[in-house]
């Protein structure tokens, strides 16, 4: 005899347990730092930071520390590799002095173990971002761009990159359907 209510409840418990475990699996690239100074850029130049993704998922937030507020919009870009001149995601931001946490207007997909970078390109004025020239972070570095080419240099910006797991919505639907389908 089949018991659809019991099967539905069991399937919901399995899916909920899977979803709960995955939903909390956010990682952050957040190395310990001591401030050495500030690195600056003027248009068309920019600067940025490379990093290796700590998990496959979506970059949702980027934080960094600036010396002075921006005098105009800054283009925040994200890309594979270290070429700040070719972002795959870009958005315009205004920065305050101190720590800035930017919530991306669209999450940026990354793959664990792959090198990415974020870039900060001022549209006017100067941007000065705090850095550590003796950082223990070994999976990336400061990147400076002259507007046409990007060059890694020693040290790291004071930064944090948050990576959330990919949205589990489609997994829940297919898992739910697959489990119910097996017993009906």
DOLUM-309036 format. One record per residue: x, z, y of N, C-alpha, C in turn; residue in three letters. Coordinates in steps of 0.1 Angstrom, whole numbers, padded with zeros to 4 digits, always signed. Layout:
REM residues N
XZYXZYXZYALA/...
This chain:
REM residues 184
+0008+0000-0012+0000+0000+0000+0009+0000+0012UNK/+0005-0008+0022+0013-0009+0034+0007+0001+0045UNK/+0016+0006+0053+0013+0016+0063+0018+0011+0077UNK/+0011+0002+0083+0016-0004+0096+0020+0006+0106UNK/+0012+0017+0108+0015+0027+0118+0029+0033+0116UNK/+0032+0036+0103+0044+0043+0099+0056+0033+0102UNK/+0054+0020+0098+0064+0010+0100+0067+0008+0115UNK/+0057+0008+0123+0059+0007+0138+0066+0019+0143UNK/+0063+0031+0139+0070+0042+0144+0084+0043+0139UNK/+0087+0039+0127+0101+0038+0122+0109+0028+0130UNK/+0103+0016+0132+0110+0006+0139+0113+0010+0153UNK/+0104+0017+0160+0106+0022+0173+0117+0032+0174UNK/+0118+0041+0164+0128+0051+0164+0142+0044+0162UNK/+0143+0034+0154+0156+0027+0152+0160+0020+0164UNK/+0150+0013+0170+0153+0006+0183+0157+0015+0194UNK/+0150+0026+0195+0153+0036+0206+0167+0042+0204UNK/+0170+0045+0192+0183+0051+0190+0194+0041+0193UNK/+0192+0028+0189+0202+0018+0193+0203+0016+0208UNK/+0192+0015+0215+0191+0014+0229+0198+0025+0236UNK/+0195+0038+0232+0201+0049+0238+0216+0050+0237UNK/+0221+0046+0226+0236+0046+0224+0242+0036+0232UNK/+0236+0024+0233+0242+0013+0241+0241+0015+0256UNK/+0230+0021+0261+0227+0022+0275+0237+0031+0282UNK/+0242+0041+0275+0252+0050+0281+0266+0046+0280UNK/+0269+0034+0274+0282+0029+0271+0289+0022+0283UNK/+0288+0028+0295+0294+0021+0307+0309+0026+0307UNK/+0317+0017+0311+0331+0020+0313+0336+0018+0327UNK/+0346+0024+0331+0351+0022+0345+0366+0021+0344UNK/+0372+0012+0352+0386+0011+0354+0388+0019+0367UNK/+0394+0031+0366+0395+0040+0376+0408+0048+0375UNK/+0420+0041+0377+0432+0048+0375+0435+0059+0385UNK/+0443+0069+0382+0446+0079+0391+0456+0074+0402UNK/+0455+0077+0414+0463+0072+0425+0468+0082+0434UNK/+0479+0079+0441+0483+0086+0453+0485+0075+0463UNK/+0481+0078+0475+0481+0067+0486+0495+0066+0491UNK/+0500+0053+0491+0513+0050+0496+0512+0044+0510UNK/+0501+0038+0513+0500+0031+0526+0488+0022+0526UNK/+0489+0011+0534+0478+0001+0534+0484-0013+0535UNK/+0478-0022+0528+0482-0036+0528+0471-0043+0536UNK/+0475-0053+0544+0465-0060+0552+0465-0075+0550UNK/+0454-0081+0556+0453-0095+0555+0444-0100+0567UNK/+0448-0112+0572+0440-0118+0583+0436-0132+0578UNK/+0425-0138+0583+0420-0151+0579+0431-0161+0581UNK/+0433-0171+0573+0426-0174+0560+0431-0165+0548UNK/+0440-0157+0550+0446-0149+0539+0436-0138+0534UNK/+0439-0133+0523+0431-0123+0517+0440-0114+0508UNK/+0433-0104+0502+0440-0096+0492+0431-0091+0482UNK/+0436-0087+0471+0427-0083+0460+0434-0074+0449UNK/+0428-0073+0438+0433-0065+0427+0429-0071+0414UNK/+0439-0072+0405+0435-0077+0391+0433-0065+0382UNK/+0426-0068+0372+0422-0057+0362+0419-0064+0349UNK/+0420-0056+0338+0416-0061+0325+0403-0054+0321UNK/+0392-0062+0317+0379-0056+0314+0380-0046+0303UNK/+0375-0034+0304+0375-0023+0294+0364-0025+0284UNK/+0355-0034+0286+0345-0037+0276+0338-0050+0280UNK/+0331-0056+0271+0323-0068+0274+0310-0063+0280UNK/+0307-0069+0292+0295-0065+0299+0294-0071+0312UNK/+0289-0063+0322+0286-0068+0335+0292-0058+0346UNK/+0301-0064+0354+0306-0056+0366+0294-0054+0375UNK/+0291-0042+0378+0280-0039+0387+0284-0033+0400UNK/+0296-0026+0401+0300-0020+0413+0316-0021+0414UNK/+0320-0022+0426+0335-0022+0429+0337-0012+0441UNK/+0346-0003+0439+0349+0006+0450+0364+0004+0454UNK/+0367+0006+0467+0380+0006+0472+0381+0013+0485UNK/+0393+0016+0490+0394+0024+0502+0401+0016+0513UNK/+0394+0015+0525+0400+0008+0536+0403+0017+0547UNK/+0413+0013+0555+0418+0022+0566+0409+0022+0578UNK/+0404+0010+0582+0395+0008+0594+0383+0001+0590UNK/+0372+0003+0597+0360-0006+0594+0363-0020+0597UNK/+0356-0029+0590+0358-0044+0592+0352-0048+0605UNK/+0359-0057+0612+0354-0062+0625+0344-0073+0623UNK/+0342-0078+0611+0333-0089+0608+0330-0089+0593UNK/+0322-0098+0588+0320-0099+0574+0332-0101+0566UNK/+0333-0095+0554+0344-0097+0544+0337-0104+0532UNK/+0344-0115+0527+0339-0121+0515+0345-0114+0503UNK/+0337-0107+0495+0341-0101+0483+0339-0111+0472UNK/+0350-0115+0465+0349-0125+0454+0353-0119+0441UNK/+0348-0123+0430+0352-0120+0416+0355-0133+0409UNK/+0366-0132+0401+0370-0144+0393+0377-0140+0381UNK/+0378-0150+0372+0387-0149+0360+0401-0151+0366UNK/+0411-0144+0360+0425-0146+0364+0427-0140+0378UNK/+0437-0145+0385+0442-0140+0398+0441-0149+0410UNK/+0434-0160+0408+0433-0170+0420+0421-0165+0429UNK/+0425-0158+0440+0414-0154+0449+0407-0165+0457UNK/+0413-0177+0456+0407-0188+0464+0396-0195+0457UNK/+0393-0191+0444+0382-0198+0436+0373-0188+0430UNK/+0366-0180+0438+0357-0170+0432+0345-0176+0424UNK/+0341-0169+0413+0330-0173+0405+0317-0166+0410UNK/+0320-0155+0417+0309-0147+0424+0314-0143+0438UNK/+0306-0145+0448+0310-0141+0461+0297-0135+0468UNK/+0300-0125+0477+0290-0120+0485+0297-0115+0498UNK/+0289-0114+0509+0294-0110+0521+0291-0095+0523UNK/+0301-0087+0528+0300-0073+0529+0306-0069+0543UNK/+0301-0058+0548+0307-0051+0560+0312-0038+0555UNK/+0324-0035+0559+0331-0023+0554+0332-0012+0564UNK/+0331+0000+0559+0333+0012+0567+0347+0017+0564UNK/+0353+0026+0573+0365+0032+0571+0363+0042+0559UNK/+0374+0043+0550+0373+0052+0539+0368+0045+0526UNK/+0362+0052+0517+0358+0047+0504+0346+0038+0506UNK/+0346+0026+0501+0335+0017+0501+0331+0014+0487UNK/+0318+0016+0483+0313+0012+0470+0304+0000+0472UNK/+0307-0011+0466+0299-0023+0468+0291-0025+0455UNK/+0278-0025+0456+0269-0028+0445+0267-0044+0445UNK/+0271-0050+0434+0270-0065+0434+0256-0070+0435UNK/+0254-0080+0443+0240-0085+0444+0236-0093+0431UNK/+0245-0097+0423+0243-0102+0410+0254-0098+0401UNK/+0251-0091+0389+0262-0087+0381+0271-0098+0376UNK/+0284-0095+0374+0294-0105+0370+0298-0102+0356UNK/+0296-0112+0347+0299-0110+0333+0314-0111+0330UNK/+0318-0101+0322+0332-0100+0318+0333-0098+0303UNK/+0345-0101+0297+0348-0100+0283+0359-0090+0281UNK/+0358-0080+0272+0368-0070+0270+0381-0077+0267UNK/+0392-0071+0274+0405-0075+0271+0410-0087+0280UNK/+0401-0093+0288+0404-0105+0296+0407-0100+0310UNK/+0416-0108+0317+0421-0105+0330+0411-0111+0340UNK/+0407-0103+0350+0399-0107+0361+0405-0101+0374UNK/+0399-0105+0385+0403-0099+0398+0391-0099+0408UNK/+0392-0090+0418+0383-0091+0429+0392-0094+0441UNK/+0386-0101+0451+0393-0104+0463+0385-0101+0475UNK/+0393-0098+0486+0387-0094+0499+0392-0104+0509UNK/+0384-0112+0514+0389-0122+0524+0381-0120+0537UNK/+0388-0116+0548+0381-0114+0560+0378-0127+0567UNK/+0366-0128+0573+0362-0140+0580+0367-0140+0595UNK/+0370-0128+0600+0377-0126+0613+0383-0112+0613UNK/+0393-0110+0622+0399-0097+0623+0409-0094+0611UNK/+0412-0082+0609+0421-0078+0599+0414-0068+0589UNK/+0418-0069+0577+0413-0059+0567+0426-0051+0562UNK/+0425-0038+0562+0436-0030+0557+0431-0021+0545UNK/+0436-0023+0534+0431-0016+0522+0442-0007+0517UNK/+0439+0005+0513+0449+0015+0509+0454+0011+0495UNK/+0466+0014+0492+0473+0011+0479+0482+0022+0475UNK/+0486+0020+0462+0496+0029+0456+0507+0021+0450UNK/+0519+0022+0455+0530+0013+0450+0537+0019+0438UNK/+0532+0030+0433+0538+0037+0421+0527+0041+0412UNK/+0517+0032+0410+0505+0035+0402+0508+0034+0387UNK/+0502+0043+0379+0504+0042+0364+0496+0031+0358UNK/+0487+0024+0366+0479+0013+0361+0487+0001+0357UNK/+0487-0003+0345+0496-0014+0340+0489-0026+0337UNK/+0475-0026+0338+0468-0038+0335+0463-0046+0347UNK/+0471-0047+0357+0468-0054+0369+0477-0050+0380UNK/+0474-0057+0392+0483-0054+0404+0476-0059+0416UNK/+0481-0056+0428+0477-0062+0440+0479-0077+0440UNK/+0470-0084+0446+0472-0098+0448+0471-0102+0462UNK/+0480-0110+0467+0479-0114+0481+0477-0129+0481UNK/+0469-0134+0490+0466-0148+0491+0468-0153+0505UNK/+0474-0165+0506+0476-0171+0520+0465-0181+0523UNK/+0455-0181+0515+0443-0190+0517+0443-0202+0508UNK/+0455-0205+0503+0456-0217+0494+0462-0213+0480UNK/+0470-0202+0480+0476-0197+0467+0475-0182+0467UNK/+0475-0177+0455+0474-0162+0453+0487-0158+0445UNK/+0493-0146+0449+0505-0141+0443+0503-0127+0440UNK/+0505-0123+0427+0505-0108+0424+0518-0102+0430UNK/+0516-0089+0434+0528-0081+0439+0527-0067+0433UNK/+0538-0060+0434+0538-0047+0428+0528-0037+0435UNK/+0523-0028+0427+0514-0018+0432+0499-0021+0429UNK/+0491-0012+0432+0476-0014+0430+0469-0009+0442UNK/+0458-0016+0445+0448-0010+0455+0443+0003+0450UNK/+0438+0011+0458+0430+0023+0454+0416+0017+0451UNK/+0413+0017+0438+0400+0009+0434+0394+0016+0422UNK/+0381+0011+0420+0373+0015+0408+0364+0003+0405UNK/+0364-0002+0393+0355-0012+0388+0346-0006+0377UNK/+0333-0008+0379+0323-0003+0369+0317-0014+0361UNK/+0318-0013+0348+0313-0023+0339+0302-0017+0330UNK/+0290-0022+0331+0279-0018+0323+0277-0027+0311UNK/+0272-0022+0300+0270-0031+0288+0259-0042+0292UNK/+0260-0053+0285+0250-0063+0288+0236-0058+0286UNK/+0226-0063+0293+0212-0059+0292+0207-0060+0277UNK/+0202-0049+0272+0198-0049+0258+0183-0054+0256UNK/+0177-0059+0266+0163-0063+0265+0160-0073+0254UNK/+0168-0084+0253+0165-0093+0242+0168-0088+0229UNK/+0178-0079+0228+0182-0073+0215+0170-0064+0210UNK/+0164-0057+0219+0153-0048+0215+0142-0056+0210UNK/+0138-0067+0217+0127-0075+0213+0130-0081+0199UNK/+0142-0087+0197+0144-0093+0184+0146-0083+0173UNK/+0152-0071+0176+0153-0061+0166+0139-0056+0162UNK/+0131-0053+0172+0117-0048+0169+0110-0058+0161UNK/+0110-0071+0164+0103-0081+0157+0109-0083+0143UNK/+0122-0083+0142+0128-0084+0128+0125-0073+0119UNK/+0125-0061+0124+0122-0049+0115+0107-0050+0111UNK/+0098-0052+0120+0084-0053+0117+0081-0064+0107UNK/+0088-0076+0109+0086-0087+0101+0090-0085+0087UNK/+0100-0077+0084+0104-0074+0071+0094-0067+0062UNK/+0086-0059+0069+0077-0050+0062+0062-0054+0063UNK/+0059-0066+0068+0045-0070+0070+0043-0082+0062UNK/
